């Protein structure tokens, strides 16, 4: 088996006669060589299938033109910049528009919480007729909670006329009815805070919490858009490299055709080059598919003025920006920027404020309730009753009272205190962890960017060397001192080096995007 493999390798590497010849047992002319146990790929072929200088060339299929993505809307304009993509995300990205509705949701909750201080209107009417005592009673009133000191005020008007039993003569009013007003003043519980005021404070904090929440999502969306953008550029550059590889092989095919027709080169050389063309065409098709896929992914972030996704083709493909060395001395500045701008600690601090409001309310609920009630009333007009006195029903009343209440066990309020204190402790720990995570992300961002720069520098050196070797090998082939196999290997090495260098550039700008986002900045 190894003898057969050796013979095939020699046939692929050399074209001249009497090369790599190996002595083998003689086979009579009228007897076919033994084939038992040989794999199909090394079985003898008919002479008509063996290439020679006059054999027909195999059909070389050219790849079909790349069709436009079905249902896509072409993006128009010059070279597409990162700012164009990020501006499109800011204006038209649906998920960002969706998360921005959190402002309206929080505003609606705040408005609902303010409903605890709405002015309340009450009215009632009652009549008993015909009966022993025919009378009518009407009542309208207003009450309003005040946002200061837990106080509330009330006032109203009532009238009552007809016959009333002596034990209900207070329901009888003068001809013009009775007006009244009063105030409830908490002296202990609900003086500093109560449920309506706590609800408004927490709702206002929720409005503030929406901003770091939206900002966190905005950073995530723009980071995803930037990474997709760099992937789109990298795949576009890979298409260009693949096209160049095909161009070199096709150009060489024309040169080999002339040499085969002139006689110095064997037809197998051209066939070998054409299989390289077919192979590189396949790589080009694969790179085109990768570019199509990245264009579709980018279209989710790149939208027109109506918000519809647009597909950016190779006509909008720019070059990578300049790769710059990383300044590790700027770590402290980046860390301070991150601590100031990152939304996660701000959100947690606002949640801590909200939990503190809940703790104050819970402590308030453990106190005794002592309320002072002051009210007055005045009858209008004139009327009499058996108890009306010398001035009839022209009565003026001023009342003051104290109302005391204390829950004995107060388990509900004490349980809420414990819950609120534990929530505050949780948030303190989460804030410390968030700051530690930010520091770690800045450290990881700097190290990743520094290594990505170094990796790109090494990949760039390899590209220069591989290109030099490939050019020299092509020149040797032109002078007749090399062969297709060697040229193919040199060009394949250059191709792999260029693909790796593109990946290194992509990784550098990905790392740069991650570092910017880790500081709380968008990917601009």
Residue pairs with C-beta under 8 A, 6 or more apart in sequence:
3 22
3 24
4 38
4 42
6 20
6 22
7 20
7 22
8 42
9 20
10 19
10 20
11 20
12 272
12 485
13 483
13 485
14 20
14 483
15 265
15 266
15 268
15 269
15 483
27 33
33 44
35 43
35 44
51 266
51 267
51 268
51 271
52 266
52 267
53 260
53 263
53 266
53 267
54 267
55 267
57 267
57 270
57 271
57 274
58 271
58 274
60 274
60 277
60 278
61 278
61 281
62 281
63 281
63 284
63 285
66 288
66 292
68 74
68 311
68 313
69 292
69 295
69 296
69 311
72 296
72 299
72 309
72 310
72 311
73 304
73 308
73 309
73 310
73 311
74 310
74 311
74 313
75 299
75 302
75 304
75 310
75 311
75 312
75 313
75 316
76 310
77 84
77 316
78 316
79 316
79 317
79 318
80 229
80 302
80 312
80 316
80 317
80 318
81 318
82 226
82 229
82 523
82 524
83 524
84 302
85 225
85 226
85 229
85 298
85 301
85 302
86 222
86 225
86 226
86 522
86 523
86 524
88 301
88 302
88 303
89 96
89 221
89 222
89 225
89 301
90 96
90 218
90 222
91 303
92 303
92 304
92 305
92 307
93 221
93 225
93 301
93 303
94 307
95 217
95 221
96 217
96 218
96 221
99 213
99 214
99 217
99 218
100 214
102 210
102 213
102 214
103 207
103 210
103 214
105 210
106 203
106 206
106 207
106 209
106 210
107 207
109 203
109 206
110 200
110 203
110 204
110 206
110 207
112 203
113 196
113 199
113 200
113 202
113 203
114 200
114 203
116 145
116 195
116 196
116 197
116 199
116 200
117 144
117 145
117 146
117 147
117 196
117 200
119 142
119 143
119 144
120 142
120 143
120 144
121 140
121 141
121 142
122 139
122 140
122 141
122 142
122 143
122 156
123 139
123 140
123 141
124 138
124 139
125 136
125 137
125 138
125 139
126 136
126 137
126 138
127 135
127 136
127 137
128 134
128 135
129 135
129 136
129 162
132 163
133 162
133 163
133 164
133 165
134 162
134 163
135 160
135 161
135 162
135 163
135 164
135 171
135 172
136 160
136 161
136 162
137 158
137 159
137 160
137 171
138 158
138 159
138 160
138 177
139 156
139 157
139 158
140 156
140 157
140 158
141 154
141 155
141 156
141 157
141 158
142 154
142 155
142 156
143 152
143 153
143 154
143 155
144 152
144 153
144 154
145 151
145 152
145 196
146 152
146 153
147 197
147 200
149 185
149 186
149 191
150 186
150 190
150 191
150 192
150 193
150 194
150 197
151 183
151 184
151 185
151 186
152 183
152 184
153 181
153 182
153 183
153 184
154 181
154 182
154 183
154 184
154 375
155 179
155 180
155 181
155 182
156 179
156 180
156 181
157 177
157 178
157 179
157 180
158 173
158 177
158 178
158 180
159 173
159 176
159 177
159 178
160 171
160 172
160 173
161 172
161 173
161 175
161 383
162 172
164 171
164 172
164 385
166 386
166 387
169 385
169 386
169 387
172 383
172 385
172 393
173 379
173 383
173 393
174 379
174 380
174 381
174 382
174 383
174 392
174 393
174 394
174 395
175 380
175 381
175 382
175 383
176 379
176 380
176 381
177 379
177 380
177 381
178 377
178 378
178 379
178 380
178 395
179 377
179 378
179 380
180 375
180 376
180 377
180 378
181 375
181 376
181 377
182 373
182 374
182 375
182 376
182 399
183 373
183 374
183 375
184 371
184 372
184 373
185 371
185 372
185 373
185 374
186 194
186 369
186 370
186 371
187 370
187 371
187 372
188 367
188 368
188 369
188 370
189 364
189 365
189 367
189 368
189 369
189 370
190 364
190 369
192 360
192 364
193 357
193 360
193 361
193 364
194 361
194 364
195 361
198 357
198 358
198 360
198 361
201 357
202 354
202 357
202 358
205 350
205 351
205 353
205 354
205 357
206 354
208 350
209 347
209 350
209 351
209 354
211 343
211 346
212 343
212 344
212 346
212 347
212 350
213 343
213 347
215 343
215 520
216 343
216 344
216 347
218 522
219 343
219 517
219 520
219 522
220 517
221 301
222 517
222 522
222 523
223 513
223 514
223 517
223 523
224 301
225 298
225 301
225 523
226 509
226 513
226 523
227 510
227 513
228 294
228 297
228 298
228 300
228 301
229 298
229 301
230 506
230 509
230 510
230 513
231 294
231 297
231 506
232 291
232 294
232 295
232 297
232 298
232 312
232 317
233 317
233 318
233 319
233 320
233 506
234 294
234 502
234 503
234 505
234 506
235 287
235 290
235 291
235 293
235 294
236 291
236 294
236 314
236 317
237 317
237 319
237 320
237 502
237 505
238 287
238 290
238 291
238 499
238 502
239 284
239 287
239 288
239 291
239 314
241 287
241 495
241 498
241 499
241 502
242 280
242 283
242 284
242 287
242 288
242 495
243 284
245 280
245 283
245 284
245 491
245 495
246 277
246 280
246 281
246 284
248 474
248 491
249 273
249 276
249 277
249 280
249 491
250 277
252 273
252 474
252 477
252 487
253 270
253 273
253 274
253 277
255 478
256 265
256 269
256 270
256 273
256 484
257 270
259 265
259 269
260 266
260 267
260 269
260 270
264 480
269 483
269 484
272 484
272 485
272 488
273 484
273 488
276 484
276 488
291 314
295 311
295 312
295 313
296 311
298 311
298 312
299 309
299 310
299 311
299 312
300 309
302 309
302 310
302 312
303 309
303 310
304 310
320 505
320 509
321 509
323 453
323 456
323 505
323 508
324 453
325 453
326 446
326 449
326 450
326 453
328 446
328 450
331 442
331 443
331 446
334 442
334 445
334 446
334 515
334 519
335 438
335 439
335 442
337 519
337 520
337 521
338 438
338 441
338 442
338 518
338 519
338 520
339 345
339 435
339 438
340 520
341 519
341 520
341 521
342 434
342 438
342 518
342 519
342 520
343 520
344 434
344 437
344 438
345 431
345 434
345 435
345 438
348 427
348 430
348 431
348 434
349 431
351 427
352 424
352 427
352 428
352 431
355 420
355 423
355 424
355 427
356 420
356 424
358 416
358 420
358 423
359 417
359 420
359 421
359 424
361 416
362 413
362 416
362 417
362 419
362 420
363 413
363 417
365 410
365 412
365 413
365 416
366 410
366 413
366 414
366 417
368 404
368 405
368 406
369 403
369 404
369 405
369 406
370 402
370 403
370 404
370 405
371 402
371 403
372 400
372 401
372 402
372 403
373 399
373 400
373 401
373 402
373 403
374 399
374 400
375 398
375 399
376 396
376 397
376 398
376 399
377 395
377 396
377 397
378 395
378 396
378 397
379 393
379 394
379 395
379 396
381 393
381 394
382 392
382 393
382 394
383 392
383 393
384 392
384 393
385 392
385 393
407 413
438 518
441 518
442 515
442 518
442 519
444 518
445 511
445 514
445 515
445 518
446 515
448 511
448 514
448 515
449 508
449 511
449 512
449 515
452 504
452 507
452 508
452 510
452 511
453 508
455 504
455 507
455 508
456 501
456 504
456 505
456 507
456 508
459 497
459 500
459 501
459 503
459 504
460 501
460 504
462 497
462 500
462 501
463 494
463 497
463 498
463 501
465 497
466 490
466 493
466 494
466 496
466 497
466 498
467 494
467 497
469 490
469 493
469 494
470 487
470 490
470 491
470 493
470 494
472 490
473 482
473 486
473 487
473 490
473 491
474 487
474 490
474 491
476 482
476 486
477 483
477 484
477 486
477 487
513 523
516 522
516 523
516 524
517 523
